Amino acid sequence: MPSLVPPAIPVGSLAASGQPTLAVGGGALLRPWLLSDAEAVAEAFRDPEIQRWHVRRADSVDEARGWIQRWQGSWGEETDGHWAVAGAGTGTLLGRLSLKAWNLTDGSAEVAYWMVPAARGSGVCPRAVTALADWALGEGGFHRLALEHSTANQASCRVAVKAGFEEEGVRRGAALHADGWHDMHLHARVGRD
Ligand SMILES: CC(C)(COP(=O)(O)OP(=O)(O)OC[C@H]1O[C@@H](n2cnc3c(N)ncnc32)[C@H](O)[C@@H]1OP(=O)(O)O)[C@@H](O)C(=O)NCCC(=O)NCCS
């Protein structure tokens, strides 16, 4: 059944252009994942806050390496983009930022993030989300970026607001966490914003 609208992002265009490295400022950047990040990822997933909000743990460095391989492959498959937030000079892992669940027809995707405990409280996360959203809604060709967090996660809500994601409402009982169902607060940035 032919569509009456062309896709917002032509199929194959993002895969062909390759995953960009983006400046964040303040000594940080967003870069594609490296297999050598596996140990730092496994360590990050030992943090109770990351386990709490991302609802998984890594049992070994090998398992984290497998995640990184999937994160690296998803750009070429045009399903998701995953970046490491890293020190610009040092390469040290500061956190993770993802643009998940691409819908090329609607030009939409979902933003997700965590920061390692030592890198929190420095304002890097909202700057990195802003840099990624600016790229995605500009050169990347996306039209709408959604961002949602549990209503119990106030730090994440602040990141969303600071990065310019307007509040759109609460999806009741929308996500299962280890302690039960959570209401999810939805934010979004739309190209026309
Ligand atoms: C959410 C997270 C990425 C934020 O990163 P961060 O480096 O702390 O971000 P910032 O330093 O910019 O701080 C964000 C804001 O949250 C506030 N904040 C931090 N912890 C808070 C808390 N427990 N309750 C309320 N506000 C909090 C900070 O004061 C800051 O607000 P301000 O700039 O108005 O002062 C980080 O806390 C994290 O990785 N948490 C665990 C994983 C997670 O929650 N991921 C998101 C899932 S949706």
The ligand as an SDF file (V2000), in Angstrom:
LIG
                    3D

 48 50  0  0  0  0  0  0  0  0999 V2000
   20.0510   11.7900   35.7430 C   0  0  0  0  0  0  0  0  0  0  0  0
   21.5460   12.0460   35.6090 C   0  0  0  0  0  0  0  0  0  0  0  0
   21.9870   11.6040   34.2230 C   0  0  0  0  0  0  0  0  0  0  0  0
   21.7630   13.5690   35.7520 C   0  0  0  0  0  0  0  0  0  0  0  0
   23.1320   13.8390   35.5910 O   0  0  0  0  0  0  0  0  0  0  0  0
   23.8490   14.9650   36.4690 P   0  0  0  0  0  0  0  0  0  0  0  0
   25.2620   14.9970   36.0670 O   0  0  0  0  0  0  0  0  0  0  0  0
   23.5540   14.7550   37.9020 O   0  0  0  0  0  0  0  0  0  0  0  0
   23.1360   16.2770   35.9460 O   0  0  0  0  0  0  0  0  0  0  0  0
   23.3350   17.7510   36.5170 P   0  0  0  0  0  0  0  0  0  0  0  0
   24.5970   17.8950   37.2600 O   0  0  0  0  0  0  0  0  0  0  0  0
   23.1280   18.7140   35.4150 O   0  0  0  0  0  0  0  0  0  0  0  0
   22.1440   17.8970   37.5550 O   0  0  0  0  0  0  0  0  0  0  0  0
   20.8450   17.8150   37.0860 C   0  0  0  0  0  0  0  0  0  0  0  0
   19.9080   18.5770   38.0140 C   0  0  0  0  0  0  0  0  0  0  0  0
   19.2760   17.6110   38.8590 O   0  0  0  0  0  0  0  0  0  0  0  0
   19.3370   18.0730   40.2050 C   0  0  0  0  0  0  0  0  0  0  0  0
   19.3720   16.8880   41.0320 N   0  0  0  0  0  0  0  0  0  0  0  0
   20.3680   16.0110   41.1750 C   0  0  0  0  0  0  0  0  0  0  0  0
   19.9980   15.0240   42.0070 N   0  0  0  0  0  0  0  0  0  0  0  0
   18.7260   15.3160   42.3930 C   0  0  0  0  0  0  0  0  0  0  0  0
   17.7840   14.6860   43.2420 C   0  0  0  0  0  0  0  0  0  0  0  0
   18.0750   13.5360   43.8600 N   0  0  0  0  0  0  0  0  0  0  0  0
   16.5670   15.2720   43.4060 N   0  0  0  0  0  0  0  0  0  0  0  0
   16.2570   16.4210   42.7660 C   0  0  0  0  0  0  0  0  0  0  0  0
   17.1130   17.0450   41.9280 N   0  0  0  0  0  0  0  0  0  0  0  0
   18.3290   16.5000   41.7540 C   0  0  0  0  0  0  0  0  0  0  0  0
   20.5720   18.9280   40.2600 C   0  0  0  0  0  0  0  0  0  0  0  0
   20.5110   19.8320   41.3450 O   0  0  0  0  0  0  0  0  0  0  0  0
   20.5040   19.6270   38.9180 C   0  0  0  0  0  0  0  0  0  0  0  0
   19.5560   20.6500   38.9260 O   0  0  0  0  0  0  0  0  0  0  0  0
   19.9750   22.2060   38.8740 P   0  0  0  0  0  0  0  0  0  0  0  0
   20.9030   22.3420   37.7140 O   0  0  0  0  0  0  0  0  0  0  0  0
   18.7030   22.9110   38.7200 O   0  0  0  0  0  0  0  0  0  0  0  0
   20.6840   22.4420   40.1730 O   0  0  0  0  0  0  0  0  0  0  0  0
   22.3820   11.3080   36.6860 C   0  0  0  0  0  0  0  0  0  0  0  0
   21.9290   11.7040   37.9520 O   0  0  0  0  0  0  0  0  0  0  0  0
   22.3180    9.7960   36.5550 C   0  0  0  0  0  0  0  0  0  0  0  0
   23.0540    9.2010   35.7870 O   0  0  0  0  0  0  0  0  0  0  0  0
   21.4190    9.1570   37.3360 N   0  0  0  0  0  0  0  0  0  0  0  0
   21.2750    7.6970   37.3040 C   0  0  0  0  0  0  0  0  0  0  0  0
   20.7000    7.1970   35.9670 C   0  0  0  0  0  0  0  0  0  0  0  0
   19.4760    7.9730   35.5470 C   0  0  0  0  0  0  0  0  0  0  0  0
   18.6970    8.4550   36.3550 O   0  0  0  0  0  0  0  0  0  0  0  0
   19.2770    8.0750   34.2060 N   0  0  0  0  0  0  0  0  0  0  0  0
   18.1390    8.7470   33.6310 C   0  0  0  0  0  0  0  0  0  0  0  0
   17.0110    7.7820   33.4880 C   0  0  0  0  0  0  0  0  0  0  0  0
   15.5750    8.5940   32.7640 S   0  0  0  0  0  0  0  0  0  0  0  0
  1  2  1  0
  2  3  1  0
  2  4  1  0
  2 36  1  0
  4  5  1  0
  5  6  1  0
  6  7  2  0
  6  8  1  0
  6  9  1  0
  9 10  1  0
 10 11  2  0
 10 12  1  0
 10 13  1  0
 13 14  1  0
 14 15  1  0
 15 16  1  0
 15 30  1  0
 16 17  1  0
 17 18  1  0
 17 28  1  0
 18 19  1  0
 18 27  1  0
 19 20  2  0
 20 21  1  0
 21 22  1  0
 21 27  2  0
 22 23  1  0
 22 24  2  0
 24 25  1  0
 25 26  2  0
 26 27  1  0
 28 29  1  0
 28 30  1  0
 30 31  1  0
 31 32  1  0
 32 33  2  0
 32 34  1  0
 32 35  1  0
 36 37  1  0
 36 38  1  0
 38 39  2  0
 38 40  1  0
 40 41  1  0
 41 42  1  0
 42 43  1  0
 43 44  2  0
 43 45  1  0
 45 46  1  0
 46 47  1  0
 47 48  1  0
M  END
$$$$
